[in-house]
Amino acid sequence: ATLPGPSLRVVFQWSRDMRVSFAALVLFLAPVAAAATLPSAGLAAASVRPAAGIQLRSTATMRLRGGSDPLASVTKATKPIAGQKPGTSGLRKKTKEFMSENYLANFVQATFNSLHAAGSPIKGGTLVISGDGRFYNRDAIQIITKMAVAQGVDRIWIGQGGLLSTPAASAVIRARDGGFKPFGAFILSASHNPGGIDEDFGIKFNGENGGPAPEKVTEQIFEETKTLSELLAADDFPTIDVDTIATTEVKSADGSRTVIVEVFDPTEDHVNVLRECFDFEALKTLVARPDFSLCYDSMSGVQGPYAKKVLCEILGAPESCLINCEPKEDFGGPTSPSHGHADPNLANARELCDRMGVAKDGAAITGQAEEPPTFGAAADGDADRNMILGSRFFVSPSDSLAVIVDNADLIPYFQPKGGILGIGAKGGLKGAARSMPTSCALDHVCKAKNIPFFETPTGWKFFGNLMDTPKYTPFICGEESFGTGSNHVREKDGMWAVLAWLQILAVKNKDASKPLVTPEDICKAHWGKYGRNYYGRYDYEGVDLDKANAMMARMADMVGKWPADSFGDYTLQLADNFEYNDPVDGSVSKNQGIRFIFTDGSRIVFRVSGTGVVGATVRLYLEKYEAKDGNLDQSPLEVIKALGELALKLAEVKEFTGRDAPSLVT
């Protein structure tokens, strides 16, 4: 079908007398009121005109097969594809691998099979499908939509442009249309990994609580991928126009079933949830101060529309404070300052860091022509991660988590009387958690304030049970990998972390006649109260998986066997292979990382990451504690250097990996 001017011309093959009607079809980018009756079999054309006053904005195409049913399920044969095991945040592979025959479809079908087996309300249910906008996002949405229709899904929610940040997807599940209508969401993202046809793609399923599928579900999905033989899809379901906000109804041939596809503003639900957490009027007052300025970097990921909506339209910041806020399929690509790696850290978010006066090692850069802004922040590709900066000052993710928890009573959501809309705390913060590799800065705060504390494996899904348990909520949690959040959604939330910091700054700067309290001031006061956990991470990327596993197996085997003189000036308190016993459901997660804990509070941690797509990423985490009366103004990477040398010797990193130096130090 083409739209040459105001008329619509449809050409199709039919096999019997039939009547074709068009009414409010989003497919054509405008309501069309017309009908054509075709009295005899054959190939012919019919022209119809739109209703008066309708302007057809562009050319569209629709293919019809006479007598076909757009909701009919077609069964296709397939074969298992090796290696479709979800990691800590879903399945991630190279984009071209996802684009290969049935690769995406196999994983989606395996997920549906697992959900059916678990009794999930798929038939007649609502499903969210969106992603971070990386290459192949739009195609994947169409594929999954057709498969969902074949499974019996009757309502599909898609963010405009195919976009939803990961925390926004969780907010949509939990809050849209009264809340908890969808049985889950397919989130299309490889998070902070590069995007593009030659880079990475990913998919994960979030359940009805808005959080990542737990291990027992992802394990079942993986088992399904090993034996899969059939795919189901509604091949004749029309292509969805994801760029136009509208609701489309598609009926079966006999009229017995209707599928509704809703394309909506991707920022709406997330912003509404954030309003429940923070005092936006107080934030507007802070942003309006003449001595306060900010810079926000979306790193060409999905966060751009959210940054514009929250920081500019609602809080009143000028759009000049935003950089890289137009989502791109390759996150800017190799020629961008981040080289297309939308990972908010000191190495990749260089455009922001240079503007804020922060070097790759976290040190201050001086001599700029203009003074850096007061506050800076960045998001990753799917906007669940955050980096917080002050003027010439880096706030480590572990310190950021500890500071937010220590100041939770300044945030309305965690105040005893409840949030702005009466939703939130009923007695203040009731629980906090960190991933095992994250520094122990949070531990000191929880101990001092008698807040129930939990140490979990890496992966946001491990916080889910705690956040779903009323006695631990309101709840704050975070990871050293620039992820922070609370129980307002079931994902880490980059915008939430930024607003939490702005809320703390707003309260501490109520008196405009006094000098501005900065992020640096807040952190230094925190160290003076609790001491400082100097911290760093070495990443060894693209390591041969078998060699990485052999290195970890050797250390696990050495638990309890390390000679007493193995640790130089450090005295070992504990060496183990971290195991997590979930306090809510009793599930056990083993082999979550090798820990060396020393009597002075220092730690060495090794684990193999589950977020890479080629080989294995070996991560080494280093931490040295300095008491509040010690030297709190040292360079973190210098402080942990000797500890790092010990760690490399203990693990025999060079011998196993062949690497003389890490790929990345943060």
WOGIHU-V534601 format. One record per helix or strand. SS is the DSSP state (hx for helix, st for strand). FROM is the first residue (numbers start at 1). TO is the last residue. If there is no record, write none. Layout:
BEGIN
ss/from/to
SS/FROM/TO
SS/FROM/TO
END
This chain:
BEGIN
ss/from/to
st/2/2
st/7/14
st/18/22
hx/26/28
st/34/38
st/42/49
st/65/65
st/74/77
st/87/87
st/90/94
hx/95/99
hx/103/117
st/126/131
hx/137/151
st/155/159
hx/160/162
st/163/163
hx/166/178
st/182/188
st/200/206
st/212/212
hx/215/227
st/230/233
st/246/251
st/258/264
hx/268/277
hx/280/288
st/294/297
hx/304/314
hx/319/321
st/322/323
hx/350/356
st/358/358
st/364/364
st/375/379
st/385/390
st/393/395
hx/397/406
hx/408/410
hx/412/414
st/431/435
hx/441/449
st/453/456
hx/461/467
hx/470/472
st/475/479
st/483/486
hx/494/508
hx/519/530
st/532/543
hx/545/557
hx/564/567
st/572/577
st/580/581
st/588/589
st/594/598
st/603/609
st/616/626
hx/636/639
hx/641/651
hx/653/657
st/664/665
END
